Amino acid sequence: MELRQMRYFVRVVELGSISRAALDLQLVQSALSQQIGRLEGELATRLLRRTSKGITPTEAGLAFFREAQLALRHVEQAARAAHESRLTGSVSVGLAPTTASVLGVPLMLAMRERYPDVRLHMVSALSGHLSNMLNSRQLDLAVLFETQPARRWSVTPLLQERLFFIQSRKHRFRELGARARIADLKALPLILPSGPHGLRSTLDAAFARARFKPNIVAEIDSLAMLMDAVDHGLGCTVQPWAAIGRYADGAARFALAEIADAEASRLNSLCSISDDELSPAAIAARVVLAQCARDLVRAGRWGGAELAAG
């Protein structure tokens, strides 16, 4: 038995007419009659009879009508209670610019759909800055690349991102194919984030292993400015695929070569203040963020990323 069938039956009895009930319910009359017939078939008894005054319930129909009215009232009360107790509050979430370009909008859309009364405070900043904000309780959650300084954090490995050599298609410096090694970047003009940036530490270690000093022509800590400089042919860069995520035509605008060196990747971890300090809204947001990231990777919408083991 379906809840809508109970609603349909109650309305027919209240109005004393299938045609008027169908009009009120915005249904085709034949469809309403079919639903009432299915309800009678399931109950194995006649619920309605036609008279000169219209549709009236049988004795069984009258008994069912009274109980159905009560059941529908209980359903309405349950829905009202659920609505009034919806999760509320404010949650602050920190994402690095590359991560935000892929995950930011999907996270906001998912939170609006599932928890419309929870207000998000979104912060986009370098991973090191986000780490400090998390330590000082200015953030509830953050996706970070370096988690060693953590103190009483909850840390969940989220995904592993491969790094890519990126250059403008209009201003190519070298043809490298689909894959390249760090050693292939020797002498190429590179535009990279500055020393305190987590990605820069990973790249400096990779350059040291390849035993060459990179040709760094500019250091830019703004992802938007850095990618604009690459787009205009001022140099190349090494970034995760997410760096082109903010461009609708990113694949046509930039040429990418995946860095083949095993160490040329970074781990994205979902970090939060300790569970006993998180609000229910923040705990819910943490679950939604993790699911959004997984969905994006599985759908192939986060290039160069694979889910972290475990």
N, C-alpha and C positions, 0 to 999 in steps of 0.2 A: 504494500500500500504506500502510495506516495503522498507527501504532504500537500501537494498542489491539488490532488484529487479531493482531499478533505475540504480544502478551501473552495473548490468548485461546487461541491455538494452543498456546503453551508450556504453559499450565495444563491444557489438555485432555490433552496427552501426559503430563504429570507425574502426573495423577490417573487416566489411562486410562479416562476416562468423560466424556461430554458432560454428562450429567445432574449428576454430582458437581461438574464444573467450573462449570456454570451456577449451582449453589447457592453455590459458593465465591465466584464473581464477582458474585453477586447479580443475575443476569440470568435472563430467561425462556429456557428451553431452546431454543425455536424461534428466538429472536433470536441465540443463540450459534451454532446450526447455520447460520443464514443468513450470519453473518460468516465462518465457516470456509469456507462454499461460495464466498463472494466472493473470499476469499484464494486458494482453489484455482483459481477462474476466472481471476484475474489472473495467476497463475503458470502457468496452462494445464497443470496436472499434479495427480494425486491425491496428497494428503498423508497421509490417514488411511484405515484400513480397519477394518471391524468383524470381530471374531473371537469365538469362544466365551468368551474371557477378557476381552472388552471392546474398547476402541478402542486400536489400535496404529498407529504411523507406518509409512508405506511407506518404501522406500529413499530416495526423494526427500524424504519427510517427515522422516526422521531427519536427513538432511543439513541441511535447513532448520531443524530444531529446534536443532541445535548452534550454527548461526550466529545464530539468533534469540536464544538465551540470551546469547551474547556481546554482541550488539547492545544488548540490554536492560540488561546490566551496565554498558555504556558510557554509556547514557542515565542510569542511576542515578548514576554517578560524575559526569557533567556537571551533573546537578541538584544534587548535594551540593556540588560545587565552586562553583556559582553561589550557593548558599545561604550557604556559608561566607565568600564574598567580597562579601556585600551591603554596600552603602554604609552607613557608620556615621559618627557624629560629632555635633556640636552646632552649631546655626545660630541666630543671634539676628536677629530680624526686627522692624522698627519700623513701626507704622502709626498714622496720625492717628485719633482716635476715630471720625470719620465713615467713613473708609476701613475701619477695623476692623469696623464694624457690618455692612458688606456683604461684605468680602473675608476677614475673619478665620477664620470657621468653614470656608468652602469650602477655604481654603488648608490648614488643619490636616487636614481630611478627605483631601484629595488627597495630602498628604505622608505620611499614615499608610498610605494604600493603595499608594503607589509606593515609598516609602522608609521602611518601618516601623522601621528601626533608627536613623534620624536623629532626634535630640531637638530639638524647636523651643523656643526661648526667645522668647516673644512680648511686645513692649512697645507699649503704647498711650500716646501722649503728643502734645503739640502739635508741629507740623511743625518749628518752630525748635529745640525741644529735641531732636528726633530728629536734626536736622542736626548739632547739637553732639556727640551721642553717636556719630554716624557718623564725624565728624572725629577723635574721640578713640578710635576703634576699639572702642567698647563695643557697636556693632552691626555686623553683616555686611551687612545689606540694610535698606532703608527705602523707603517710598513717600513722596515729598516734593513740595511745591508750589513751593518756592523753592530753586533749585540754584546760584545765583550764588557762594556762599561755597565751593563745592566745590574740594577740592585732591586731585588724583589719584583722583577718583571715576570710576566707570563709570556713565554716565547714559543711560537709555533712556526716551524719551517713551512713556507708557503709554496714557493716555486724557485726554480733555478733558471736564470736568464743567460743565454749565450750573448757574446759581444760581437759587434759588426763594425767593419771598416765602412764608413759612409762618406760619399762624395757626391757633388752635384752632377747630374747627367749632362748638363750643358757645359760644365767646366771640369771635365775629367783630367785628373793628374796622372793616372795610370790604370790600365786594364788589368784587373786582378782575378776576374772570373767569379764564380759563386763562392769560392772559399779561398782564404789567404792565411798566411802565418804572420805572427808579429814581426818576424824578421823581414817580411816583404814590405814593411812600412818604413824601412830605413830611408832617410833623406826626404821622405814626403812631408809637405808642410801640414802640421797637425794643429788643430784648435781643440784644446782640452780644458776641462775644469781645473781649478787651482789645487794646490797641495792638500788643503784640509778636506777636500771632497773624497768620499769613500771610493768612488770609481777611479779617481786619480791614483790612489794608493795601489789598487789592483793593477793598473796599467804600468805604473813605475816598477812594480815587482816583475811584471812580464817583460818590460824593456831590459831590466837588469839580467834576467835569465837569458835573453837573446843577445846580451853583450853588445848593446849599442845605445848611444844617446839619441833620443828622438829629436826631430827638428820641430820644436814647438814654436809656432809663429804668433800665437795668441792664447791667453788664458781667459776664459769667460765662464762665470758661475751662473749665468742665466741661460737655461736651456733654450728658451725662445730666441734669445740673441745669438747664442752659439749656432743654432741650426740655420738661422737667417744668414749668418756669415758663411756657413758652408754652402747654402743655397746660392749665394752670390759669387761663389768661387774663390773666396778668400783663403780657403784651406780645406782640409779633410778632418774627420774626427773618428773616434772610436766610441761607440755608445751601444746600449741595448737597442733592439728593434723598436721598443716603445718610444724612442726619441722621434720617430717619424709619425707617431700615432696621432698627433694633432693636425697633420696634413691630410686632407681628404684625398689628395693626389700624390701622397708620399711615395708610392711605388714608382710612379712615373717621373717624379721630380728628382729622386735620389737613386744612386746606384749603391747597392749593398753587397758586401762580401763577408760571409761569416768567418770569424777568426777561428782557425782550426786548433790552436794550442789548447790543450786540456784545461789549463788554468784560466783561460779567457772566459770566465763566467762569473756571475755573482748570485748569491743566495738572497732571496727576498724572504724576510721573516715577519710574521704578524706579531707585534709586541704590544703589550698593554701593561698598565699598572696591575698590581697584584689582584687576584680575583676577589679577595675580601674587601677591596676598595672600590671595585667597579659597581656602578648602578645597574639595575635590571635593563635599562635602556642601552647602556654601553655593552653589556653582555650580549644582548640581541644584535647590536650593530656589529660586534666581532664575528658572530656566526654568519651574518649576511655578507660581510666583507670577504670572509674566507670562501663562501660559496660562490660569490661573484667572480673571484679570481679563478677558482676551479672551472667554472662555466666558460669563462673567456678562453682559458687554455684549451679545454676540451673541444670548444667550437672553432679552434684555429684562429681566434681573433687576437691572440697575444703572441706575435711572431717570436721565434727563438726561445720560447719558454716551455718548460716541462714541469710538471708537478713534483714537488720535493718528496723524497721517499718518506713513508710513514705519515 
